[in-house]
Amino acid sequence: MERIGRYEIIRELGRGSMSIVYAGFDGRIDRHLAIKVLRSQYARDVGARQRFLREARAAGGLGHPNIVTVFDVGQVDGSPYMVMEMLPGGTLAEWLNSGRIQELGIEQILKLAAQLAGGLAYAHQHGVIHRDIKPANIHFDPDTGTSKMMDFGIAAIERGQHRRDHPNQISGTLTHMAPELLQGQPADARSDLYAFGIVLYQLLTGRLPYDAGDSAVLVKQIVSHSIVPLKPLRTDTPRELIDLVYRLIALEPDSRPASARQVLQEIEEIKSGLKRGLLQTVRHKSAVWQWPLVIGSAVALVLVLGLGHVYQTQNEAMNEAAYGFGDAMASLVAQETAEALILEDTTALSILVTDFSVNPQIDYLHISDPNGITQASTNPYLQGEATPVSTGVPILRSSGNVLLHRSDQDVLEFQVPIRFQARRVGSVHLGLDASALASTATTTLWMLIAVFTASLLAVALGLAWMVRRQQRALRRLVWGLKRLYRNQYDFRLEAERKDEFSAVYKQFNRLAVLLDERTRSLNTGSATSTEKNSMRLQIPDAASPDETLDLADSTPDEPLTGPSEDNVTPLKPQAGNSTRRS
């Protein structure tokens, strides 16, 4: 087949149980399209043709960015075909089966969920119930992050005709089929929300909420609501999103959200909650949220002043210790060299200078006479020369007649007069290496900076944790109040908290219980009518849990006819059983 109608066939894209999808091209508008053609063996069956045309009618009447667009429908050689937009990428089922679902972050999942909820809300607003929401029927383009619902093959248009024609007909995929459908109740918007919740469960966990090995066990688990607890793959999954999934897959339809529009609003609220950081929280909330920053600033100021005082005091103490050592050393040299200098015994002076210069802290030592001529020095070239004048910065001290200078090379020069019987006979120029002193001061400064940084960081993290904790607790309370506003009185907060919110949460739960009891008492007259008898569904042995099925009432003696995708199986009530509330 090279052409279907006016459309040129390029290649085959895939084969379904009842149809074949081709990549086509419309030369009139220069656009690539996807063409879905009903297989010839099913085209001869009236029911199969009706189902195919039902998909075209349901999807063709919807125009939404998250619903596949149908451009045309027709027949060629007696086989119906449907022309749709060509979509790049694959389906969510392919992502789940390939294990790549972990590549999606929580923001991407929320974006995808919002798109699907918006598409469902639009479809429900136009009276269309999809009835087969599952990953295989959701197209996903990872490059753009866009999702689209497709395959409206068993969609029901809510005009009431399908209920009169098939009052007990149920359709869908077992793994995503709402419990009430298995009990023979008609599909509505809440059964679509149940299937949507199963899809969200799969996106968060990578698996189905049931662990059945075959279809019979799966049906029992669905009807009894025996689900596996939701354990998200991502640690940053919001608690509100987990709560939403649990409500979407609730056993009773009345326990689920009222509409897809409400689900979309809750998803948008969760998305906005992820974008609110600490600074935005403080900026947009009341003054109660700003006091931690005031405390943090005060702590930082105290740390700066305190650590600065410690550094200054310690630095002064170390300098005074070094100055005292230099004073003592220079005075000792002056005492020991006075007699040799009077006797002009240069040999004795040189020996004394050599003995003192053994100290590694002494950088240089000069002994000069009253005329400033060097008589002995650690530098032999200065012998008989004028003693060098210190060029360092003078340090004012109240230590008598000792002069102190500090050079740019971190050398402390102590100049002490040499006296003999109260007569000045010369002077001592002692230079001490102060690099170790400067290094110690630098190390101390960096240690204090590290202590300041660590202390400030600890305070900041503690305040951030406290603000974040209070923020999440208040958001949780706001979330609960919104649930009460929406008449969802079955919601409870975690009352086991051991903080100031524990009493508030307990009071909230008491209020929810009271409202729930009053609502139930008002609806006591209709409560018995909502009790449902458990139905036993007989699934064909060849049926697969993830296969789309159309099941309707028939008698046990009637043989199953028609194509395998439209199997008809009797639904029989089983006395004495009723569904359990989750």
Secondary structure by P-SEA (a helix, b strand, c coil): ccccccccccccccccccbbbbbccccccbbbbbbbbccccccccaaaaaaaaaaaaaaaacccccccccccccccccbbbbbbcccccccaaaaaaacccccccaaaaaaaaaaaaaaaaaaaaacccccccccccbbbbccccbbbbcccccccccccccccccccccccccccccccccccccccaaaaaaaaaaaaaaaaccccccccccaaaaaaaaaaccccccccccccccaaaaaaaaaaaccccccccccaaaaaaaaaaaaaaaaccaaaaaaacccccaaaaaaaaaaaaaaaaaaaaaaaaaaaaaaaaaaaaaaaaaaaaaaaaaaaaaacaaaaaaaaaaaaaccccccbbbbbccccccccccccccccccccccccbbbbbccccbbbbbcccbbbbbbbbbbccccccbbbbbbbbaaaaaaaaaaaaaaaaaaaaaaaaaaaaaaaaaaaaaaaaaaaaaaaaaaaaaccccccccccccccaaaaaaaaaaaaaaaaaaaaaaaccccccccccbbbbbccccccccbbbbbbbbcccccccccccbbbbbbbbbcccccccc
